């Protein structure tokens, strides 16, 4: 495929993008027919609800689902691990443009039972395993340099299962972001060849699910019948209200966003490609920061299990691109022009990736 063809494909995609304001851009690509009616010019993920306008920027309420089918980017990693010990990774791309993938873990055993899970460490169901593998297929050709996940097993299982589908076939090396000097020494990898075939997975408790306090382990429906639907809704979805002896969304945001700013955003600034696998409320918190949502808007944000969400970080701004829905279909696969060109180069020289 010629450069002209690649450019044409990019133009056909970018013609469907609308920039709402100079500081905060949204993708307006329609990934599927919506089940609810929304204004035609708002950003559309999989399911989108209109929220309103603030500072000239149209806002929307997103619900990402697994059901839609669409074409996705076919991209390969542009960097390799140069130093596992020091978490130092170099990107071959000269563009100051990075991929950020956010993903909620697959269905857990307590999700299946409709129990308040919070920080209780519960594994995936069979369906959750399938969701994680499917999510891995959907991101299998996006570049990845480093992965952050929570300290909870359901997020870690999702991470590992998704990586089994990634085309790079690198070995995930689990690390703690605050590990001791002794731990770093004992787990150091001395083979440079092995380092190049590895990808770091950083565990951080700051990305854990919101702690639901005295509600953890109780059935959500039964709790609503006991305390009233409005009270349970406030515990679950209000921004400031804490469940008994638990965290409010505001408190969860405090730790999750602080960690994102301190550890993840600098990686993106250096041109590295990052995936974050976490939980509904820690990801809500991060999306609130990325999309500049208000406390009223974020409580309506729904995130399905096992659905990757793509952002492009460029020139200090996060540009939301929705959810990729495939790994290898031909067609409009580009999310930015530079990634389209890079993808085409890899297709033409597949053995050199």
Secondary structure, DSSP 8 states (H G I E B T S, - for coil): --HHHHHHHHHHHHTT-B--SSS--B-----S--SS---TTS--SSEEEEEEEETTEEEEEEEE-S------------EEEEETTTTEEEE---SSEEEEEEEE---BHHHHTTB--TTS---B-HHHHHHHHHHHHHTTTS--SEEEE-SSHHHHHHHHHHHTT-TT--EEEEEETT--HHHHHHT----HHHHHTEEEEEE-GGGS----GGGTTSBHHHHHHHH-HHHHHHHHH-SS---TTS--HHHHHHHHHHHIIIIIHHHHHTT--EEEEE-HHHHHHHHHHHHT--HHHHTT-EE-TT-EEEEEEETTEEEEEE----SS-SS---SSHHHHHHHHHHHHTGGG-
